[in-house]
Amino acid sequence: MSADCCNDSAEFDGASPQYRRALLAVIAINAVMTVVEFGAGIQAQSQALQADALDFLADTLTYSISLYVIGSASTVRARAALGKAALLLASGCWVLGSTVYRAFAESMPDAQTMGAIGAIALAANLTSVVILLRYRDGDANVRSVWLCSRNDAIGNFAVLLAAAGVWGTASIWPDLVVAALMASLFVGGALSICRQALGELRTLAS
């Protein structure tokens, strides 16, 4: 269902007070969880937690960009979406590179901390998903917000699975595998946003 219930033929561009309030709430949630999860990820030596913390940070920045460009020209919003796709792609590359490094370092993560913080992060992201659910369709700028939130919730389920895997196997590999999968989510989301934004720019130029 489109957030623009009054005009289903036009893509919702985020220009509504309700959407602005929703974005502000989600930005606050992500900013808090960035600090919480980075600290816990370093303490627990968990690559999956640190990858998820980076995702929270990227989301805080990209959602802030989304809020800033609401009401701007279509070309500005599409280019902002491209910028967010680039940030998401860079995050995915960083997570993948650091995961390869950790595969050789072999420091054992703390499964209990992973599980506890992963559960808190999942609750935070599910709250964001519920807040943004009615705005899941729209232009590239709006849709990028939804895709990031959806991927975050998926990633948090994966972090919980990694915690269970580390605890059950006494091995670092479940943590590294989940971190690598999260990196692929970042890259896939970036490519999807990029395709839509480029399509919108081509349409506007024609």
Number of C-alpha atoms within 10 A of each C-alpha: 10 17 20 19 10 8 10 11 9 12 15 22 24 23 15 13 9 9 20 16 13 16 22 14 15 24 22 11 18 25 17 14 24 21 14 15 24 20 15 20 23 13 13 19 22 28 28 32 33 22 28 26 24 22 27 27 22 21 25 23 17 24 23 15 17 22 21 13 20 19 13 12 10 19 16 15 25 26 19 20 29 23 18 25 25 17 19 27 21 17 22 26 17 14 27 21 13 16 23 13 12 19 15 8 10 13 14 16 25 19 22 14 18 29 20 13 20 27 16 15 29 20 14 19 26 18 17 23 23 13 17 22 16 14 22 20 21 18 21 29 30 27 22 29 24 22 19 24 27 20 18 26 20 15 28 27 15 22 31 24 18 27 26 18 17 22 18 11 10 14 15 25 18 22 30 25 18 25 29 23 17 27 28 17 21 26 20 17 20 26 17 15 28 22 14 19 27 17 14 18 17 11 9 11 8 5
